[in-house]
Amino acid sequence: MAAARRIYFAASIRAGRGDSHLYYKIVSILKKYGTVLTEHVGDPTLTELGDSHMTDKEIHKRDMDWLRSSHVLVAEVTQPSLGVGYEIGRAIEMNKNILCLFRPSDTEKRLSAMIRGAENGKSVIVKDYKQEDIENLLESYFSETV
Ligand SMILES: O=c1[nH]c(=O)n([C@H]2C[C@H](O)[C@@H](COP(=O)(O)O)O2)cc1CO
């Protein structure tokens, strides 16, 4: 199943790349569980300019095609990002499995009610986590949930 599973990883780009090393780590763990379609999101050399070789229309089309073709969306939501919120909302409409990861200990901000409130204990899961727990958290998500 791991190779066949298509994973869309979402995290902040234009909203700030302060957590990019953590995104890199999450992407490298996710690769154990499937093909990560959006590997660029975890590239620590990617700046807030994002995919600057593409137009915004091209980025939106490519990412929506990837999202449609994915089995699961994993989103790191600690750094609030319009793009990530949009992707989560679209994925909910597409009935995707969604895992949102939030680090309360690394931010004074509270997660949006539109994300935390979308949790349904089944297809939409929102987890508070610490960096050191990420391997175990993903292991139990992919072995038990999807
Ligand atoms: O260059 C880009 N490439 C790209 O794939 N995205 C997608 C993937 C990310 O999960 C999300 C980030 O949104 P934002 O840039 O609003 O933080 O949008 C977003 C941008 C720039 O907005």
The ligand as an SDF file (V2000), in Angstrom:
LIG
                    3D

 22 23  0  0  0  0  0  0  0  0999 V2000
    4.4610   28.5880   -4.5820 O   0  0  0  0  0  0  0  0  0  0  0  0
    3.5660   27.9260   -4.0360 C   0  0  0  0  0  0  0  0  0  0  0  0
    3.4900   26.5720   -4.2300 N   0  0  0  0  0  0  0  0  0  0  0  0
    2.5510   25.7930   -3.6310 C   0  0  0  0  0  0  0  0  0  0  0  0
    2.5390   24.5700   -3.8700 O   0  0  0  0  0  0  0  0  0  0  0  0
    1.6550   26.3810   -2.7360 N   0  0  0  0  0  0  0  0  0  0  0  0
    0.6690   25.5460   -2.0110 C   0  0  0  0  0  0  0  0  0  0  0  0
    1.2670   24.3840   -1.2360 C   0  0  0  0  0  0  0  0  0  0  0  0
    1.2080   24.7920    0.2410 C   0  0  0  0  0  0  0  0  0  0  0  0
    0.6220   23.7450    1.0080 O   0  0  0  0  0  0  0  0  0  0  0  0
    0.3330   26.0300    0.2790 C   0  0  0  0  0  0  0  0  0  0  0  0
    1.0190   27.2140    0.9370 C   0  0  0  0  0  0  0  0  0  0  0  0
    0.1880   28.3520    0.8780 O   0  0  0  0  0  0  0  0  0  0  0  0
    0.7310   29.8340    1.2700 P   0  0  0  0  0  0  0  0  0  0  0  0
    1.7580   30.2070    0.2480 O   0  0  0  0  0  0  0  0  0  0  0  0
   -0.5070   30.6810    1.2600 O   0  0  0  0  0  0  0  0  0  0  0  0
    1.3630   29.7370    2.6390 O   0  0  0  0  0  0  0  0  0  0  0  0
   -0.0090   26.3530   -1.0710 O   0  0  0  0  0  0  0  0  0  0  0  0
    1.6720   27.7370   -2.5310 C   0  0  0  0  0  0  0  0  0  0  0  0
    2.6110   28.5340   -3.1540 C   0  0  0  0  0  0  0  0  0  0  0  0
    2.6870   30.0070   -2.9210 C   0  0  0  0  0  0  0  0  0  0  0  0
    1.4830   30.5390   -2.4010 O   0  0  0  0  0  0  0  0  0  0  0  0
  1  2  2  0
  2  3  1  0
  2 20  1  0
  3  4  1  0
  4  5  2  0
  4  6  1  0
  6  7  1  0
  6 19  1  0
  7  8  1  0
  7 18  1  0
  8  9  1  0
  9 10  1  0
  9 11  1  0
 11 12  1  0
 11 18  1  0
 12 13  1  0
 13 14  1  0
 14 15  2  0
 14 16  1  0
 14 17  1  0
 19 20  2  0
 20 21  1  0
 21 22  1  0
M  END
$$$$
